[in-house]
Amino acid sequence: MELIGRITKNAVVNQLKDERKVVNFNLAVNDYYKSRDSGIKELSTFINCSFWRSLKISEWLTKGSLVKISGRIYASAYIDSEGMQKPL
């Protein structure tokens, strides 16, 4: 999957419990479509991203930067105490 969007806030390097590090950032992807009744609509999708290959990239992943990413995309959820599914 390939996506093009803008970084919503500066990337952050997080350290995991097992001492590995990962770069996390959020991407906003804008899409436009024509509605039958009210003209052109805009839809923004916000995607949480993780980059594992190099920590150095976090220096360039700054708020407002336009980026193109490719990789796997998946959705995760958990079940809360009331039995309702919630996004992660």
Jmol script that loads the backbone (N, CA, C; Angstrom):
load data "model"
ATOM      1  N   MET A   1       0.836  -1.159   0.000  1.00  0.00           N
ATOM      2  CA  MET A   1       0.000   0.000   0.000  1.00  0.00           C
ATOM      3  C   MET A   1       0.886   1.229   0.000  1.00  0.00           C
ATOM      4  N   GLU A   2       0.523   2.215  -0.774  1.00  0.00           N
ATOM      5  CA  GLU A   2       1.231   3.495  -0.794  1.00  0.00           C
ATOM      6  C   GLU A   2       0.270   4.614  -0.427  1.00  0.00           C
ATOM      7  N   LEU A   3       0.739   5.533   0.414  1.00  0.00           N
ATOM      8  CA  LEU A   3      -0.067   6.670   0.845  1.00  0.00           C
ATOM      9  C   LEU A   3       0.769   7.935   0.761  1.00  0.00           C
ATOM     10  N   ILE A   4       0.121   9.042   0.442  1.00  0.00           N
ATOM     11  CA  ILE A   4       0.764  10.349   0.439  1.00  0.00           C
ATOM     12  C   ILE A   4      -0.036  11.245   1.372  1.00  0.00           C
ATOM     13  N   GLY A   5       0.668  11.892   2.289  1.00  0.00           N
ATOM     14  CA  GLY A   5      -0.012  12.753   3.242  1.00  0.00           C
ATOM     15  C   GLY A   5       0.961  13.651   3.964  1.00  0.00           C
ATOM     16  N   ARG A   6       0.450  14.368   4.947  1.00  0.00           N
ATOM     17  CA  ARG A   6       1.270  15.292   5.730  1.00  0.00           C
ATOM     18  C   ARG A   6       1.402  14.787   7.166  1.00  0.00           C
ATOM     19  N   ILE A   7       2.583  15.029   7.735  1.00  0.00           N
ATOM     20  CA  ILE A   7       2.856  14.670   9.122  1.00  0.00           C
ATOM     21  C   ILE A   7       2.076  15.630  10.023  1.00  0.00           C
ATOM     22  N   THR A   8       1.347  15.101  11.029  1.00  0.00           N
ATOM     23  CA  THR A   8       0.516  15.948  11.885  1.00  0.00           C
ATOM     24  C   THR A   8       1.268  16.518  13.080  1.00  0.00           C
ATOM     25  N   LYS A   9       2.341  15.860  13.502  1.00  0.00           N
ATOM     26  CA  LYS A   9       3.216  16.391  14.559  1.00  0.00           C
ATOM     27  C   LYS A   9       4.580  15.727  14.405  1.00  0.00           C
ATOM     28  N   ASN A  10       5.595  16.306  14.983  1.00  0.00           N
ATOM     29  CA  ASN A  10       6.952  15.781  14.841  1.00  0.00           C
ATOM     30  C   ASN A  10       7.027  14.312  15.274  1.00  0.00           C
ATOM     31  N   ALA A  11       7.822  13.536  14.553  1.00  0.00           N
ATOM     32  CA  ALA A  11       8.008  12.120  14.875  1.00  0.00           C
ATOM     33  C   ALA A  11       8.685  11.977  16.239  1.00  0.00           C
ATOM     34  N   VAL A  12       8.396  10.849  16.905  1.00  0.00           N
ATOM     35  CA  VAL A  12       8.943  10.569  18.224  1.00  0.00           C
ATOM     36  C   VAL A  12       9.631   9.207  18.185  1.00  0.00           C
ATOM     37  N   VAL A  13      10.818   9.128  18.789  1.00  0.00           N
ATOM     38  CA  VAL A  13      11.520   7.850  18.917  1.00  0.00           C
ATOM     39  C   VAL A  13      11.139   7.266  20.273  1.00  0.00           C
ATOM     40  N   ASN A  14      10.540   6.071  20.252  1.00  0.00           N
ATOM     41  CA  ASN A  14      10.134   5.389  21.481  1.00  0.00           C
ATOM     42  C   ASN A  14      10.992   4.157  21.695  1.00  0.00           C
ATOM     43  N   GLN A  15      11.310   3.891  22.965  1.00  0.00           N
ATOM     44  CA  GLN A  15      12.062   2.695  23.309  1.00  0.00           C
ATOM     45  C   GLN A  15      11.097   1.690  23.920  1.00  0.00           C
ATOM     46  N   LEU A  16      11.160   0.457  23.436  1.00  0.00           N
ATOM     47  CA  LEU A  16      10.295  -0.605  23.924  1.00  0.00           C
ATOM     48  C   LEU A  16      10.912  -1.280  25.143  1.00  0.00           C
ATOM     49  N   LYS A  17      10.134  -2.123  25.808  1.00  0.00           N
ATOM     50  CA  LYS A  17      10.612  -2.817  27.001  1.00  0.00           C
ATOM     51  C   LYS A  17      11.830  -3.680  26.721  1.00  0.00           C
ATOM     52  N   ASP A  18      11.932  -4.221  25.517  1.00  0.00           N
ATOM     53  CA  ASP A  18      13.057  -5.099  25.173  1.00  0.00           C
ATOM     54  C   ASP A  18      14.235  -4.322  24.589  1.00  0.00           C
ATOM     55  N   GLU A  19      14.285  -3.001  24.832  1.00  0.00           N
ATOM     56  CA  GLU A  19      15.384  -2.127  24.423  1.00  0.00           C
ATOM     57  C   GLU A  19      15.395  -1.754  22.939  1.00  0.00           C
ATOM     58  N   ARG A  20      14.485  -2.295  22.121  1.00  0.00           N
ATOM     59  CA  ARG A  20      14.410  -1.874  20.718  1.00  0.00           C
ATOM     60  C   ARG A  20      13.817  -0.483  20.651  1.00  0.00           C
ATOM     61  N   LYS A  21      14.133   0.229  19.563  1.00  0.00           N
ATOM     62  CA  LYS A  21      13.596   1.577  19.368  1.00  0.00           C
ATOM     63  C   LYS A  21      12.824   1.631  18.059  1.00  0.00           C
ATOM     64  N   VAL A  22      11.801   2.492  18.044  1.00  0.00           N
ATOM     65  CA  VAL A  22      10.943   2.642  16.880  1.00  0.00           C
ATOM     66  C   VAL A  22      10.579   4.120  16.716  1.00  0.00           C
ATOM     67  N   VAL A  23      10.442   4.547  15.477  1.00  0.00           N
ATOM     68  CA  VAL A  23      10.014   5.919  15.178  1.00  0.00           C
ATOM     69  C   VAL A  23       8.505   5.883  14.931  1.00  0.00           C
ATOM     70  N   ASN A  24       7.767   6.672  15.697  1.00  0.00           N
ATOM     71  CA  ASN A  24       6.313   6.754  15.542  1.00  0.00           C
ATOM     72  C   ASN A  24       5.934   8.153  15.064  1.00  0.00           C
ATOM     73  N   PHE A  25       4.986   8.182  14.125  1.00  0.00           N
ATOM     74  CA  PHE A  25       4.486   9.454  13.616  1.00  0.00           C
ATOM     75  C   PHE A  25       3.062   9.254  13.106  1.00  0.00           C
ATOM     76  N   ASN A  26       2.357  10.357  12.934  1.00  0.00           N
ATOM     77  CA  ASN A  26       0.979  10.322  12.447  1.00  0.00           C
ATOM     78  C   ASN A  26       0.916  10.995  11.085  1.00  0.00           C
ATOM     79  N   LEU A  27       0.126  10.410  10.196  1.00  0.00           N
ATOM     80  CA  LEU A  27      -0.007  10.900   8.831  1.00  0.00           C
ATOM     81  C   LEU A  27      -1.469  11.240   8.561  1.00  0.00           C
ATOM     82  N   ALA A  28      -1.712  12.407   7.978  1.00  0.00           N
ATOM     83  CA  ALA A  28      -3.061  12.810   7.563  1.00  0.00           C
ATOM     84  C   ALA A  28      -3.135  12.690   6.045  1.00  0.00           C
ATOM     85  N   VAL A  29      -4.056  11.870   5.562  1.00  0.00           N
ATOM     86  CA  VAL A  29      -4.246  11.662   4.128  1.00  0.00           C
ATOM     87  C   VAL A  29      -5.588  12.278   3.743  1.00  0.00           C
ATOM     88  N   ASN A  30      -5.575  13.221   2.805  1.00  0.00           N
ATOM     89  CA  ASN A  30      -6.804  13.880   2.354  1.00  0.00           C
ATOM     90  C   ASN A  30      -7.288  13.250   1.061  1.00  0.00           C
ATOM     91  N   ASP A  31      -8.587  13.070   0.973  1.00  0.00           N
ATOM     92  CA  ASP A  31      -9.203  12.508  -0.223  1.00  0.00           C
ATOM     93  C   ASP A  31     -10.437  13.340  -0.552  1.00  0.00           C
ATOM     94  N   TYR A  32     -10.762  13.423  -1.810  1.00  0.00           N
ATOM     95  CA  TYR A  32     -11.917  14.197  -2.265  1.00  0.00           C
ATOM     96  C   TYR A  32     -12.802  13.298  -3.119  1.00  0.00           C
ATOM     97  N   TYR A  33     -14.108  13.493  -2.985  1.00  0.00           N
ATOM     98  CA  TYR A  33     -15.035  12.745  -3.831  1.00  0.00           C
ATOM     99  C   TYR A  33     -16.262  13.599  -4.112  1.00  0.00           C
ATOM    100  N   LYS A  34     -16.951  13.252  -5.180  1.00  0.00           N
ATOM    101  CA  LYS A  34     -18.127  14.011  -5.585  1.00  0.00           C
ATOM    102  C   LYS A  34     -19.377  13.320  -5.042  1.00  0.00           C
ATOM    103  N   SER A  35     -20.146  14.070  -4.273  1.00  0.00           N
ATOM    104  CA  SER A  35     -21.395  13.576  -3.708  1.00  0.00           C
ATOM    105  C   SER A  35     -22.535  13.876  -4.680  1.00  0.00           C
ATOM    106  N   ARG A  36     -23.516  13.011  -4.703  1.00  0.00           N
ATOM    107  CA  ARG A  36     -24.663  13.237  -5.609  1.00  0.00           C
ATOM    108  C   ARG A  36     -25.431  14.505  -5.282  1.00  0.00           C
ATOM    109  N   ASP A  37     -25.592  14.784  -3.994  1.00  0.00           N
ATOM    110  CA  ASP A  37     -26.465  15.889  -3.606  1.00  0.00           C
ATOM    111  C   ASP A  37     -25.753  17.193  -3.253  1.00  0.00           C
ATOM    112  N   SER A  38     -24.512  17.135  -2.785  1.00  0.00           N
ATOM    113  CA  SER A  38     -23.925  18.389  -2.295  1.00  0.00           C
ATOM    114  C   SER A  38     -22.535  18.708  -2.859  1.00  0.00           C
ATOM    115  N   GLY A  39     -22.217  18.226  -4.010  1.00  0.00           N
ATOM    116  CA  GLY A  39     -20.948  18.604  -4.639  1.00  0.00           C
ATOM    117  C   GLY A  39     -19.750  17.834  -4.115  1.00  0.00           C
ATOM    118  N   ILE A  40     -18.618  18.508  -4.055  1.00  0.00           N
ATOM    119  CA  ILE A  40     -17.367  17.862  -3.670  1.00  0.00           C
ATOM    120  C   ILE A  40     -17.224  17.819  -2.151  1.00  0.00           C
ATOM    121  N   LYS A  41     -16.880  16.658  -1.632  1.00  0.00           N
ATOM    122  CA  LYS A  41     -16.663  16.449  -0.202  1.00  0.00           C
ATOM    123  C   LYS A  41     -15.194  16.122   0.037  1.00  0.00           C
ATOM    124  N   GLU A  42     -14.692  16.505   1.197  1.00  0.00           N
ATOM    125  CA  GLU A  42     -13.315  16.181   1.584  1.00  0.00           C
ATOM    126  C   GLU A  42     -13.365  15.209   2.760  1.00  0.00           C
ATOM    127  N   LEU A  43     -12.510  14.198   2.700  1.00  0.00           N
ATOM    128  CA  LEU A  43     -12.414  13.206   3.755  1.00  0.00           C
ATOM    129  C   LEU A  43     -10.957  13.121   4.181  1.00  0.00           C
ATOM    130  N   SER A  44     -10.678  13.292   5.470  1.00  0.00           N
ATOM    131  CA  SER A  44      -9.319  13.176   5.993  1.00  0.00           C
ATOM    132  C   SER A  44      -9.223  11.909   6.830  1.00  0.00           C
ATOM    133  N   THR A  45      -8.188  11.122   6.577  1.00  0.00           N
ATOM    134  CA  THR A  45      -7.937   9.901   7.331  1.00  0.00           C
ATOM    135  C   THR A  45      -6.612  10.070   8.052  1.00  0.00           C
ATOM    136  N   PHE A  46      -6.605   9.774   9.345  1.00  0.00           N
ATOM    137  CA  PHE A  46      -5.400   9.903  10.160  1.00  0.00           C
ATOM    138  C   PHE A  46      -4.867   8.510  10.450  1.00  0.00           C
ATOM    139  N   ILE A  47      -3.583   8.309  10.168  1.00  0.00           N
ATOM    140  CA  ILE A  47      -2.976   6.983  10.267  1.00  0.00           C
ATOM    141  C   ILE A  47      -1.770   7.050  11.194  1.00  0.00           C
ATOM    142  N   ASN A  48      -1.738   6.163  12.193  1.00  0.00           N
ATOM    143  CA  ASN A  48      -0.584   6.033  13.077  1.00  0.00           C
ATOM    144  C   ASN A  48       0.443   5.145  12.386  1.00  0.00           C
ATOM    145  N   CYS A  49       1.687   5.624  12.266  1.00  0.00           N
ATOM    146  CA  CYS A  49       2.731   4.901  11.543  1.00  0.00           C
ATOM    147  C   CYS A  49       3.904   4.581  12.457  1.00  0.00           C
ATOM    148  N   SER A  50       4.572   3.464  12.160  1.00  0.00           N
ATOM    149  CA  SER A  50       5.780   3.052  12.865  1.00  0.00           C
ATOM    150  C   SER A  50       6.853   2.744  11.837  1.00  0.00           C
ATOM    151  N   PHE A  51       8.071   3.225  12.094  1.00  0.00           N
ATOM    152  CA  PHE A  51       9.199   2.971  11.199  1.00  0.00           C
ATOM    153  C   PHE A  51      10.300   2.326  12.020  1.00  0.00           C
ATOM    154  N   TRP A  52      10.731   1.127  11.609  1.00  0.00           N
ATOM    155  CA  TRP A  52      11.661   0.325  12.397  1.00  0.00           C
ATOM    156  C   TRP A  52      13.082   0.312  11.851  1.00  0.00           C
ATOM    157  N   ARG A  53      13.311   0.751  10.645  1.00  0.00           N
ATOM    158  CA  ARG A  53      14.598   0.524   9.987  1.00  0.00           C
ATOM    159  C   ARG A  53      15.707   1.476  10.412  1.00  0.00           C
ATOM    160  N   SER A  54      15.401   2.739  10.679  1.00  0.00           N
ATOM    161  CA  SER A  54      16.431   3.717  11.024  1.00  0.00           C
ATOM    162  C   SER A  54      15.826   4.820  11.892  1.00  0.00           C
ATOM    163  N   LEU A  55      16.515   5.146  12.968  1.00  0.00           N
ATOM    164  CA  LEU A  55      16.038   6.206  13.854  1.00  0.00           C
ATOM    165  C   LEU A  55      16.336   7.587  13.281  1.00  0.00           C
ATOM    166  N   LYS A  56      17.310   7.678  12.411  1.00  0.00           N
ATOM    167  CA  LYS A  56      17.751   8.955  11.844  1.00  0.00           C
ATOM    168  C   LYS A  56      16.624   9.668  11.079  1.00  0.00           C
ATOM    169  N   ILE A  57      15.701   8.905  10.526  1.00  0.00           N
ATOM    170  CA  ILE A  57      14.623   9.506   9.730  1.00  0.00           C
ATOM    171  C   ILE A  57      13.730  10.425  10.564  1.00  0.00           C
ATOM    172  N   SER A  58      13.731  10.234  11.871  1.00  0.00           N
ATOM    173  CA  SER A  58      12.871  11.062  12.729  1.00  0.00           C
ATOM    174  C   SER A  58      13.212  12.546  12.608  1.00  0.00           C
ATOM    175  N   GLU A  59      14.451  12.871  12.235  1.00  0.00           N
ATOM    176  CA  GLU A  59      14.852  14.267  12.074  1.00  0.00           C
ATOM    177  C   GLU A  59      14.103  14.956  10.936  1.00  0.00           C
ATOM    178  N   TRP A  60      13.704  14.204   9.920  1.00  0.00           N
ATOM    179  CA  TRP A  60      13.025  14.772   8.748  1.00  0.00           C
ATOM    180  C   TRP A  60      11.506  14.659   8.821  1.00  0.00           C
ATOM    181  N   LEU A  61      11.007  13.853   9.722  1.00  0.00           N
ATOM    182  CA  LEU A  61       9.555  13.682   9.849  1.00  0.00           C
ATOM    183  C   LEU A  61       9.014  14.736  10.805  1.00  0.00           C
ATOM    184  N   THR A  62       8.873  15.952  10.292  1.00  0.00           N
ATOM    185  CA  THR A  62       8.419  17.073  11.108  1.00  0.00           C
ATOM    186  C   THR A  62       7.016  17.503  10.684  1.00  0.00           C
ATOM    187  N   LYS A  63       6.338  18.170  11.597  1.00  0.00           N
ATOM    188  CA  LYS A  63       4.963  18.605  11.364  1.00  0.00           C
ATOM    189  C   LYS A  63       4.835  19.370  10.052  1.00  0.00           C
ATOM    190  N   GLY A  64       3.855  18.964   9.236  1.00  0.00           N
ATOM    191  CA  GLY A  64       3.574  19.635   7.980  1.00  0.00           C
ATOM    192  C   GLY A  64       4.312  19.078   6.781  1.00  0.00           C
ATOM    193  N   SER A  65       5.322  18.237   7.002  1.00  0.00           N
ATOM    194  CA  SER A  65       6.088  17.663   5.889  1.00  0.00           C
ATOM    195  C   SER A  65       5.203  16.744   5.049  1.00  0.00           C
ATOM    196  N   LEU A  66       5.347  16.845   3.740  1.00  0.00           N
ATOM    197  CA  LEU A  66       4.625  15.976   2.816  1.00  0.00           C
ATOM    198  C   LEU A  66       5.473  14.732   2.580  1.00  0.00           C
ATOM    199  N   VAL A  67       4.894  13.553   2.822  1.00  0.00           N
ATOM    200  CA  VAL A  67       5.640  12.301   2.665  1.00  0.00           C
ATOM    201  C   VAL A  67       4.828  11.277   1.885  1.00  0.00           C
ATOM    202  N   LYS A  68       5.551  10.365   1.267  1.00  0.00           N
ATOM    203  CA  LYS A  68       4.948   9.209   0.604  1.00  0.00           C
ATOM    204  C   LYS A  68       5.478   7.987   1.324  1.00  0.00           C
ATOM    205  N   ILE A  69       4.579   7.148   1.803  1.00  0.00           N
ATOM    206  CA  ILE A  69       4.996   5.954   2.516  1.00  0.00           C
ATOM    207  C   ILE A  69       4.463   4.721   1.792  1.00  0.00           C
ATOM    208  N   SER A  70       5.159   3.622   1.970  1.00  0.00           N
ATOM    209  CA  SER A  70       4.680   2.348   1.441  1.00  0.00           C
ATOM    210  C   SER A  70       4.926   1.293   2.498  1.00  0.00           C
ATOM    211  N   GLY A  71       4.065   0.314   2.544  1.00  0.00           N
ATOM    212  CA  GLY A  71       4.194  -0.753   3.529  1.00  0.00           C
ATOM    213  C   GLY A  71       2.868  -1.442   3.745  1.00  0.00           C
ATOM    214  N   ARG A  72       2.799  -2.163   4.847  1.00  0.00           N
ATOM    215  CA  ARG A  72       1.573  -2.878   5.191  1.00  0.00           C
ATOM    216  C   ARG A  72       0.696  -1.988   6.050  1.00  0.00           C
ATOM    217  N   ILE A  73      -0.598  -2.121   5.876  1.00  0.00           N
ATOM    218  CA  ILE A  73      -1.541  -1.384   6.708  1.00  0.00           C
ATOM    219  C   ILE A  73      -2.501  -2.404   7.323  1.00  0.00           C
ATOM    220  N   TYR A  74      -2.811  -2.215   8.600  1.00  0.00           N
ATOM    221  CA  TYR A  74      -3.754  -3.102   9.263  1.00  0.00           C
ATOM    222  C   TYR A  74      -4.469  -2.333  10.362  1.00  0.00           C
ATOM    223  N   ALA A  75      -5.585  -2.855  10.785  1.00  0.00           N
ATOM    224  CA  ALA A  75      -6.372  -2.236  11.848  1.00  0.00           C
ATOM    225  C   ALA A  75      -6.301  -3.116  13.090  1.00  0.00           C
ATOM    226  N   SER A  76      -6.178  -2.482  14.240  1.00  0.00           N
ATOM    227  CA  SER A  76      -6.128  -3.190  15.510  1.00  0.00           C
ATOM    228  C   SER A  76      -7.237  -2.657  16.407  1.00  0.00           C
ATOM    229  N   ALA A  77      -7.744  -3.517  17.265  1.00  0.00           N
ATOM    230  CA  ALA A  77      -8.775  -3.110  18.205  1.00  0.00           C
ATOM    231  C   ALA A  77      -8.671  -3.968  19.457  1.00  0.00           C
ATOM    232  N   TYR A  78      -9.285  -3.507  20.523  1.00  0.00           N
ATOM    233  CA  TYR A  78      -9.350  -4.313  21.742  1.00  0.00           C
ATOM    234  C   TYR A  78     -10.782  -4.289  22.254  1.00  0.00           C
ATOM    235  N   ILE A  79     -11.110  -5.238  23.112  1.00  0.00           N
ATOM    236  CA  ILE A  79     -12.443  -5.339  23.705  1.00  0.00           C
ATOM    237  C   ILE A  79     -12.365  -4.746  25.115  1.00  0.00           C
ATOM    238  N   ASP A  80     -13.204  -3.731  25.378  1.00  0.00           N
ATOM    239  CA  ASP A  80     -13.168  -3.109  26.709  1.00  0.00           C
ATOM    240  C   ASP A  80     -13.956  -3.936  27.714  1.00  0.00           C
ATOM    241  N   SER A  81     -14.039  -3.472  28.956  1.00  0.00           N
ATOM    242  CA  SER A  81     -14.699  -4.216  30.035  1.00  0.00           C
ATOM    243  C   SER A  81     -16.193  -4.394  29.807  1.00  0.00           C
ATOM    244  N   GLU A  82     -16.781  -3.564  28.946  1.00  0.00           N
ATOM    245  CA  GLU A  82     -18.208  -3.670  28.646  1.00  0.00           C
ATOM    246  C   GLU A  82     -18.474  -4.529  27.411  1.00  0.00           C
ATOM    247  N   GLY A  83     -17.409  -5.121  26.856  1.00  0.00           N
ATOM    248  CA  GLY A  83     -17.562  -5.973  25.681  1.00  0.00           C
ATOM    249  C   GLY A  83     -17.619  -5.227  24.360  1.00  0.00           C
ATOM    250  N   MET A  84     -17.293  -3.931  24.369  1.00  0.00           N
ATOM    251  CA  MET A  84     -17.334  -3.129  23.158  1.00  0.00           C
ATOM    252  C   MET A  84     -15.948  -3.118  22.506  1.00  0.00           C
ATOM    253  N   GLN A  85     -15.938  -3.195  21.168  1.00  0.00           N
ATOM    254  CA  GLN A  85     -14.678  -3.145  20.441  1.00  0.00           C
ATOM    255  C   GLN A  85     -14.243  -1.690  20.279  1.00  0.00           C
ATOM    256  N   LYS A  86     -12.984  -1.405  20.613  1.00  0.00           N
ATOM    257  CA  LYS A  86     -12.432  -0.049  20.541  1.00  0.00           C
ATOM    258  C   LYS A  86     -11.180  -0.066  19.691  1.00  0.00           C
ATOM    259  N   PRO A  87     -10.941   0.994  18.905  1.00  0.00           N
ATOM    260  CA  PRO A  87      -9.690   1.061  18.124  1.00  0.00           C
ATOM    261  C   PRO A  87      -8.514   1.321  19.062  1.00  0.00           C
ATOM    262  N   LEU A  88      -7.338   0.885  18.645  1.00  0.00           N
ATOM    263  CA  LEU A  88      -6.116   1.135  19.438  1.00  0.00           C
ATOM    264  C   LEU A  88      -5.566   2.505  19.165  1.00  0.00           C
TER     265      LEU A  88
END
end "model"
wireframe off; spacefill off
backbone 0.3
color backbone group
